[in-house]
């Protein structure tokens, strides 16, 4: 949260692969420009859509896709977050290194 709060005013896209019931999306949606929750299992997808609608998140996109064709660890926890940052801000760019 510390980094996300520092990036206020910048485009931030959060992608949660294998979102299940959206624990990360629910936590981060208020801080991002767009959050994408990807959940392939039909029952989980339906529940996740309902949760997002009930919470009133307008900038959350829920997709029913499988990212990989077998059970495996494809992304590390850290790699689940994709930040799109304007590199015009040299101080910000340097602080992200």
N, C-alpha and C positions, 0 to 999 in steps of 0.2 A: 504494500500500500504506500510505503514511503516514496518509492520511485514514481508511482503513478500520480500521487498528489503533487510531486515536483513538476510533472509534465503537463500540468493544467494548461489548457488552451491549445494543445497540440493534438493532432489526430492520433488516436490510440485504438488499435483493433486487437481484440482478444479472441483467440480461437481455442475452444475447448474440444479436443478430439476425444471421443468416448465420454461424452458429457454425463451420462447416466441420468441423474435427476437435477443436474445443473448447479451443484454446490459452488463451483468456482464462478460460474456465470452470475449467480445470484449475488455473490460477494463483490464482483468487480463491475457489474453492468452500470452502476451509477458513475463510475470513474472513466468509462470508455466512450469513444465516439460510436463504436459498433462492437457488439459481442456476437460471436457465432458459436452456437452449440451444435455439435455434430454427434448424433446418437443413432446407431443403426437398428437397435432392437425395437420392434413395433410397439410393445407395451410401454417401454421406457420413453419412447418418442412421444406417445400420446400423453403420458403423465407429465413429461417435461413441457410440452406445449401448453397444457393446462396450468401448470405452475407459473410459467412466464406470463400467461394472460392474466391470471389471478393477481400477480404482483404488479401488473400494469407497465411492464418494461416495453418501451416503444422501439428501442434501438438494439433489440436482440433478435437474431435470425436463428431459427431452429431448423436444422436439416437432417433428414433421415438418409444417411449414407454410411456405408462401411468404408473406412479408409484403407484397410488392409484385409487380405483374404484369409487370414488365420490368426489365432490368438498369439500375440507377441508384444513385446515392449518395443514400440516403434519410435515414440517420442519420449524424451525425458520430461520431467515435470517442468523444468525451466523452459524447454523448447515449446511448451504449449502456448506461450505468450508471444505474439507477434506485434512488435511496436513499429509503427510507421512514423518516423520523426523527421521534422523539417531540419535539415542540416545547415540552414542559414544561421542558426544560433550557435556560434562557435563554443561558447561556454557550456551549453547543454551537450553538444557533441563530445567535447572533451570529458565531461563528467560521466558519460555513458561508456567510455572505454575501459 
